[in-house]
Structure formats: structure tokens, C-alpha cells
Amino acid sequence: MATASNRPPTDELKASVPAKSVPAKEAPSINAANGSVRVEIFDQVYNLRGSDAAYILKLAEYVDSKMRAVSQQTATVDSVRLAVLAALNIADEYHLLKRQLEAPSPEARQRASKLASALDEVLQDARRTG
């Protein structure tokens, strides 16, 4: 996980960061008239629009959880810096998953090789008899 500090965290630094009092989280709301969804991400309220309100809520919850996870790992209280670090973590997850999907598994490679061999045999038999 990325961290915001350029220096290693120390007990002094951790102790100097005041504990955050977390206000009650605002309930998300959906305005069907204009398709907007009111969400809260890291204690900031945003009005977002999209075709699938439930999906927007799910994305907002995910981003909020990532920002909170980063904030627990770092000493910074700068929300912009936390957002960038959370975005880097999300981008890392995305690219790792993308790499996994693009690279066939050993089982898939082995099966493809067997199928290619079987197809070659069938085609060679067809040429001999044809």
C-alpha cells in the first residue's frame, strides 16, 4: 500500500496526529427525478449522476474504504494527498487483475496445446484421406 510520508513514521509523529472524530455518516440518497446520487466519500458529500445508482453507491463506498485505509496507514491529514494515494492503490489493484486476466493460466495453456495437437491430427488425417 502506498504511503504519503517521505520519512519513516515514528512514535512521535503518530502521537502528534490528533485522533479524528468521525461525524455521523450521511445516508446516501437517490434523486430519481434527475438521476443523481448523493454519496459521502471521506466525509465529503458529492452529488453524482449515472445510469445505475446502486453501482455508483458501491463505487463510492469502495473509494471511501480505500481512502480510510490509506489514512490509517499514513500520518497525513491532507485529503488530496490521501485521494491520490488511494487512487494509486486502486490503479495497482486494477493493473494486477488486468495482468492476471491477460495472461492465460498454465492449465489454459496446457489445454490449448492439447486441443491444437488434436486439431492438427484431425487435419492431417483429413488430408491423407481427402
C-alpha positions as CSV (number, residue, x, y, z in Angstrom):
1,M,0.0,0.0,0.0
2,A,1.3,3.5,-0.9
3,T,2.1,5.9,1.9
4,A,2.1,9.7,2.0
5,S,5.1,10.3,4.2
6,N,8.5,10.9,2.7
7,R,10.0,10.0,6.1
8,P,9.6,6.8,8.1
9,P,6.7,7.0,10.7
10,T,7.9,7.4,14.3
11,D,6.0,7.0,17.5
12,E,6.4,10.8,18.0
13,L,4.8,11.5,14.6
14,K,1.9,9.1,15.2
15,A,1.3,10.6,18.7
16,S,1.3,14.1,17.3
17,V,-1.6,13.4,14.9
18,P,-4.8,14.0,16.7
19,A,-7.4,11.3,16.7
20,K,-10.1,12.2,14.2
21,S,-13.6,12.4,15.5
22,V,-15.7,10.8,12.8
23,P,-19.1,12.6,12.3
24,A,-22.1,10.5,11.7
25,K,-22.1,9.4,8.1
26,E,-24.8,10.9,5.9
27,A,-27.1,8.3,4.4
28,P,-26.8,8.1,0.6
29,S,-29.8,9.4,-1.2
30,I,-31.1,8.9,-4.7
31,N,-33.0,11.6,-6.7
32,A,-34.9,9.7,-9.3
33,A,-36.1,12.9,-11.0
34,N,-32.6,13.9,-12.2
35,G,-30.8,10.6,-11.8
36,S,-28.4,12.0,-9.2
37,V,-27.0,10.1,-6.2
38,R,-25.8,11.8,-3.1
39,V,-22.8,10.0,-1.6
40,E,-20.2,10.7,1.0
41,I,-16.6,9.9,0.4
42,F,-14.1,10.5,3.2
43,D,-16.5,12.9,5.0
44,Q,-17.2,14.9,1.8
45,V,-20.6,14.9,0.1
46,Y,-20.8,14.5,-3.6
47,N,-23.8,14.6,-6.0
48,L,-23.1,12.2,-8.8
49,R,-25.1,11.2,-11.9
50,G,-25.2,7.9,-13.7
51,S,-27.5,5.3,-15.1
52,D,-27.1,2.8,-12.2
53,A,-27.5,4.4,-8.8
54,A,-26.7,1.2,-6.9
55,Y,-23.4,0.8,-8.8
56,I,-22.5,4.5,-8.1
57,L,-23.1,3.9,-4.3
58,K,-21.0,0.7,-4.5
59,L,-18.1,2.6,-6.2
60,A,-18.3,5.5,-3.7
61,E,-18.2,3.0,-0.7
62,Y,-15.2,1.4,-2.3
63,V,-13.3,4.7,-2.8
64,D,-14.3,5.8,0.8
65,S,-12.9,2.5,2.2
66,K,-9.7,2.9,0.3
67,M,-9.2,6.4,1.5
68,R,-9.8,5.4,5.1
69,A,-7.4,2.5,4.8
70,V,-4.7,4.8,3.4
71,S,-5.4,7.4,6.2
72,Q,-4.9,4.7,8.8
73,Q,-1.5,3.8,7.3
74,T,-0.1,7.4,6.9
75,A,0.3,10.4,9.1
76,T,-1.0,12.9,6.6
77,V,-4.3,14.6,7.0
78,D,-4.3,16.2,3.6
79,S,-7.4,14.8,1.9
80,V,-6.0,15.5,-1.6
81,R,-2.8,13.5,-0.9
82,L,-4.9,10.7,0.6
83,A,-7.1,10.7,-2.5
84,V,-4.0,10.4,-4.8
85,L,-2.6,7.5,-2.7
86,A,-6.0,5.7,-2.7
87,A,-6.2,6.2,-6.5
88,L,-2.7,4.7,-6.8
89,N,-3.8,1.7,-4.7
90,I,-6.9,1.2,-6.8
91,A,-4.9,1.6,-10.0
92,D,-2.4,-1.1,-8.7
93,E,-5.3,-3.5,-8.0
94,Y,-6.7,-2.8,-11.4
95,H,-3.5,-3.5,-13.3
96,L,-2.7,-6.6,-11.2
97,L,-6.2,-8.0,-12.1
98,K,-5.8,-7.0,-15.7
99,R,-2.4,-8.7,-15.9
100,Q,-4.0,-11.9,-14.4
101,L,-6.8,-11.8,-17.0
102,E,-4.5,-11.2,-19.9
103,A,-2.0,-13.9,-19.0
104,P,-3.6,-17.4,-19.6
105,S,-3.2,-19.8,-16.7
106,P,-0.9,-22.8,-17.0
107,E,-4.0,-25.0,-17.2
108,A,-5.5,-23.0,-20.0
109,R,-2.2,-23.1,-21.9
110,Q,-1.9,-26.8,-21.5
111,R,-5.5,-27.4,-22.6
112,A,-5.0,-25.1,-25.6
113,S,-1.8,-27.0,-26.6
114,K,-3.7,-30.4,-26.3
115,L,-6.6,-29.0,-28.4
116,A,-4.2,-27.7,-31.0
117,S,-2.4,-31.1,-31.2
118,A,-5.8,-32.9,-31.6
119,L,-6.8,-30.4,-34.3
120,D,-3.5,-31.0,-36.1
121,E,-4.0,-34.7,-36.0
122,V,-7.6,-34.4,-37.4
123,L,-6.4,-32.1,-40.2
124,Q,-3.5,-34.4,-41.1
125,D,-5.9,-37.4,-41.2
126,A,-8.3,-35.5,-43.4
127,R,-5.5,-34.6,-45.8
128,R,-4.4,-38.2,-46.1
129,T,-7.9,-39.5,-46.8
130,G,-9.1,-36.5,-48.8
